[in-house]
């Protein structure tokens, strides 16, 4: 019991340290119900889902990974819940259920959609919904990361040596601990591979703990930046937050999309002696570079010189991947920043288009079957202006033609360019000006997982 209580405090501490990624849906009005229900999307490669009951009550629409519904008050007894995956083409497919749950009075239920798409299943976790004693915290802990092995969890003071510390307990996928009630404190949480304290896979740093909450803490697979295999989701009954490893980096990629600018170096915080990027020419792109989250002064200079053509401050957040494009002609060159969606969805390819051609005016974009005529088609994206990022579209895996026309016309300015996209792929397409010596507009094709 002591190990269980300590482990619970461990994961709670990490959860309560979350300072971003708060997720809150409006909680439905209170009724005379005496059981509580919430649904958590914990399948790392599944698309967003719709959640409903057999009587047609919608619990969530377009619920994405690592997000939770609010808490619903329901009459105790049987309730049937169904989870439908949202697929390309505005279609859906039922991936869980209808599953019948027997809800007991004064109990809070969390239904987690766990596992990968090929084996997705409901995992039901319950805990008392009664008032938490003063000065205490009640929590339930679950391992919901399918790719993460069994782990040992250490709860120590912030400066404790792990080599002389004792593991609080062990959890494997789909195992849960608690509920337990514990007191507050200040701790450091480290998670290692089971039986190997040298293999630290999660380190929270110093964490505060609050009291009085009735919490579910779930270890989810990390689909963002950084090497940690898990991140933690905590639900307090009203909203959920994400806690990441303390060393989670940001990631940065640079695209040279300025047609008349020379090759450039990219320098952070005036460190011209060690540029982040060297000799990047139009229309090249770098891979992703992990950097500590911070606000950086970024200068883009002609390669080998200290003459900056772009001087901008960029605030880079942990776990976010950024694509920074140098756009416009040299006389008006500027940065265009787009944050990236780094999670693979096995049922679709995610594709976005960024208009980075200063020559092209507003455009229509057609994404069609290869060789299809656009003469009678409505644009997939209409009236897209210079510097607009379309955001990610989900496409069924396969081959497509991309055609870009001046808005309102059927005359191709770019393409048709044939592309092939894979399920689980993530792609950025940049519309660019002509290459030197050419008059034809073109595309920069970026495979975001190959870079």
N, C-alpha and C positions, 0 to 999 in steps of 0.2 A: 504493500500500500504506500509506503514512503516513496518508493521509486515512481509509482504512478502519479503521486501528488507532485513530485518535483518535475516530472516530465510535463505535466499539465501546465505548471507555472512557466516552464521553459518556452513552450510554444505560445502561451498567452503573452509573455513579455515581448516576443517578436511581433505578435499581432498588434499589440497596443502601441508599438513604436511607429506604426505606419503614419506617414505624413502626406502621402499623395495617393492617387488612384482610388479615392473614395468612390464607392458605387452605391447609389441610393435611388431606389424606385419608390414612388409614393406608396405608402402602406395603406391598404384598403380600410374603409371605415370599420370600427369595432362593431361587433354584433353580440348576440348572446352566446356565441360559441365558446367552448372551453378547451379546444385544442388549437395548436399553432402549427403552421406549415410554411416552409420556404423551400425553394428549388435553387440548386447551385450547378452551373455549367462547369464541369471539371474534366471534360474530355479534350485533351490538348490538340487533337487534329480534326475535331468536328466543327462544322460551320455553326453559325448562330442558330438558335432554336426558338420555337414557339412552344409554350407550355400551357396546357388546358386541362380542365376536369371533364368527366363524362357528361355533365349537364351543360357544357359549353362555356363555363366560366373561364376567362382567359387570365392565367396567372402571370404570363410574361409573353411579350412579343419581341422577336429579334434579340434574344438574350445571348450575349457572346461569352466566349471562354473567360473563366476567372471572374465571372459576374454572378450576382445573386438576385433573386426576386426580393421584394419586401416580405414581411411576415403576414400571412393570412390567418385570421381567426375563423375557425370552422367548427361546426357541430361535431362533437366526438362521435366516432363510429366509422363506417367504411366510406372511403372516398377513392374514386378512380382517377388516376393522373396519366396523361399522355404527353410525350415529348416528340415534336416533329422537327426534323432538320430542314433548314432553308437551303434550297439548292439553286443552281443557276437557272435562269428563265422563269423566276418567280414560282417555282414549284416546291413542294415539300414532300418529305417521306418520313413516316413514323419510325423512330429509332428506339423508343422505349414505350412499352405499354400497348393498350391501357393496362396499368398496373394498379391493383387494388391495395390500398393501405388501410389498416385498422388503427384509427387515431384514438388514443386514450385521453381522458380528461386531464387537464393541468399538465400537459406534456407538450414540449416543443419538438417538432420533427423537421429534420433537414434531409431532403432527397437530393443526393449528388448523382449526376450523370457522369460515371467514371469509366476509365478504360479508353482504348482507341476506337475509332469508328467501327472497325471490323468486329469488335467485341464489346461495344458500349452496353452498359447495364446500370440499373439503379442501385445505389447504396443508401440505405435508410439509417440515419443516426438520430437517436432520441435523447432528450435530457429533460429534467423537470422544468416546468414553466412557472413554478412557485417563486415567491420573492427570495432574493439572495440575502443571507444574513448580513447585517451591518459590518462593514470593514472586510468583507469576503469577496471572492470572485469565484463564480461557478463556471466550469468549462468542460467541454468535450473535445477530444483531439482525434483527428483521423488522418491516416496516410492515404492520399488520393492521387499520387504521382505514379503512373504505371511504369515509367522507365527507371524510376529510382529504386534501388535495392533496399533491403532492410538496413536501417540506420540505427546508430547509437546517438543519444542526445545527451549533451553535457550542459548543465546549468552551474555557472560559477560566478564569482565576483569578476568585475571587468578586467582585473589584472592577473587573475589566477593562471598558473601554468597548467596547460592541459595534460602534460606528462604526469602530473601528480594528482589529477582529478579523477573522480569516479563517475562512470556513465550513469545517468538517471534512469535509463530504460531503453528498450528496443521496440521499433515499430516496423512492420512490413506492409506492403500495399494492401489496402482495404481493411487494415486493422484499426481499431479505435480504442481509446482509453478514456476513463472517466464515466460519468461526470464526477468531478471532485470540487471541493471548495477550499480555497487557499487564500493566504494573506499576500499583501503587496510587498515590494522591495525593488532593488536595482540589481540587474543581472547582466551577464553576457551569455549568449546562447551559441554553442557550437555543435554542429551535427557532423558525424563522421560515418564512413562505411562501417557496418557492423563488425565489431571485433578488431578494428584497425584505427586506433586513435590518431595515427599519423596522417590518415586520409581525411582531412577536413574538407567537407563539401558545402558547408554553410556556416557563416560567422556573422552574427547579428551586430557585433560591436556592443557598446553600452546601451541598455534599454531601460526606460521607465516602465512602471506597472501602475495601473489605476485599479480601483476597487469598485464593487457594486454591480458589475455587469454579468450577464448570463450568456456566455460566449461559446460559439463553435469555432474551432481553429482547424483548418485543413491545409495540409502540405500538398501543393499542386506542382505539376511539372513546369519548369521554367522554360518558356518559349521566347524569351527576350534576350538581351545581350548578357554577356558574362558567362562564367564557367559553372556557377552554382546550378545543380540539377533541379533544385526546388525553389519555390517562393511560397509564402504563407498567405492564406486568405483567412480573415477573421470576420465573423458575422456577429453583431451584438443584438440581433433581433430587429433592427431597423435598417441598417446599412452594412456594407462590407468594405473592407480596405485590404490593400496588398502590402506585404512586408517583404523586402528583398534583402539579399546578402549585402552587407555593408560595403563590399568592394565592387558592387555592380557598376560597370562602366557605362558611359555613353559610347556611341559609335558614329563615325563621321566618314562620309564619302564626298568627293569633289568631282564635279563635271564641268569641263571647259566647253561652254556653249556660246561664247562670244566670237563671231565669225572673223573679225578683223583684229582681234587681240593676239599678241605674240604668245609663245609658250610662257608659262608662268610658274613661279614658286608660291607655295602657300605657307605662311609663317604665323605661328601662334605666339602671342605675348612678346613680340619684337625679337624673338630668338632667330635672327637671320642666319646664325651660324649652324643651326640645325632645323631646317624647314620641315614641316609636316609632309609636304609634297614638293617634288622638284620636277621642273621641265615638263609640265603638263601642257600639251598642245590641243588646239581645237581639232576634232571634237572628242577628245579622249576623256576617260573617266578613271578614277582610282577604284581600288577595292575599299572595303570598310576598314577603318582604323579605330581600335578601341582607345578611348581617352577618359581620364577621370572626369566625372560630372563637375562642371564649373562654368563660370562666365569667362569667355576667352576674347581677347582682342585678336582678330584675324585680319591679316594683311595679305592681299594677293599682289605680287610684284612680278614685273618682267623677269624671266628666268635669269639668275645670276646677278641680279641687281637689288638695291634697296629702294627702288622706285615703286611705290605702292599705287596700284590703280583701283584697288578696293581696300577700304579700311572700315571694318565693322566689328561690333561686339556681338557675340553669339552666346546665348545661354543654353548650355547643353545639359539635359537632365539624364539621370541614371536610367538605364534600361531602354532608352529611346535611340533609334537609329536615324540619323539625319543625312539627307542628300542636299548638298549645297551646290547650286549651279551658278557659275559666272555667266550672266546673260546680258543681252543688249550689245550694241556696238561699243568699241573702245571708248569713244567720247562720252558715253553714258553708261558704262559698264557698272553692274550692281550685283549683289548676291540675291539669289532666290532660294529660300530654304523650304524643304519639304521633309516632314518626318515620315518614317517608313513603318509599315506593318510587317513585323518580322515573323508572324505565326503562319505556319503552313496549315492549309485546310485540304485534306486529302480528296474531298469531293469536287474540288474546283481549282482552277488557276486564278490568281489575283493579278489583274493587269491595270495599270494606270498610265495615263498620257499627260505629259507636261508640255505645254506650248512654249517653246523657247526660241522661236524664230522671229527676230525683229522685222524681217522682210514681210512675212505673212501677216495679213490683217486677221480679223476674226474668221474662224474656220468652222466647218462642220466635219465631224469625224464619223466614218462608217467602219464598223467591224462586221464582216460578212463571211459567208462560206467562200473558200478559195474560188476565184474566177467569177463570182456572182456579179451581175450588173447592179449598179446603184441607181439606175435611172428612175426606178419607181419606188425606191426605198426611203424611209424616213431616217434621218441621221441617228446613229447611236448616241451621239453627243452633239448638240447643236449650239452654234454661235459661241464657240470657245475663244476667248480673247488671249492675247499675248500675256505670258506669265501665269496663266491659269493652270492649276493642278487639278485634274479631273477626279482625283481620289481613285481608290481601287474598285474596279468592276470584277465580279466573279463570272468567269467563263467556264463552260464545260471543257475538259481536256480535249485537245484536238488541234486542227489547223484552221487558220483564219487569214483573211486579207484585210489589211488596214489601209483605208483610203482617206485622204484629207483634201477637202475642197474649200475654196472661198465660200463663206456663208451664203446660203441661198442658191448656190450653183451646183452643177453636177460635173464640173471640170476638175479633174484631179490635179492638185498642186503637189501632192506627195502620194506616191504609190500608184496602183495598189501594191503594197509590200506584204509578202507572205510571211506569217509567223506560225510557229508550232509551240503550244503551251501544254504543260503537263499538270496533272493533278498534284496538288501540294506545291506548285511553283509560284513564284512571286516575281513579277516583271514590271520594269519601268520603261516606257517608251517616250523618248524626248524628240519632239519635232524641232529640227534645226535648220539653219540657213545653208546655202550651198557650200560645198567644199571648195578650197582654192582652185581656180581654173574651171569650175563647173557653174552651170546656171540652174541646176536642179536642186530644189529643196529636198531634204532627206530626214532620216530618223537615226537616233542613237538608241540602240537596243541594249538594255541592261538586264541581265539575269541576276536578281538581287540575292540569290543564294550561291551563285558562282563567284560573287565578288566579295 
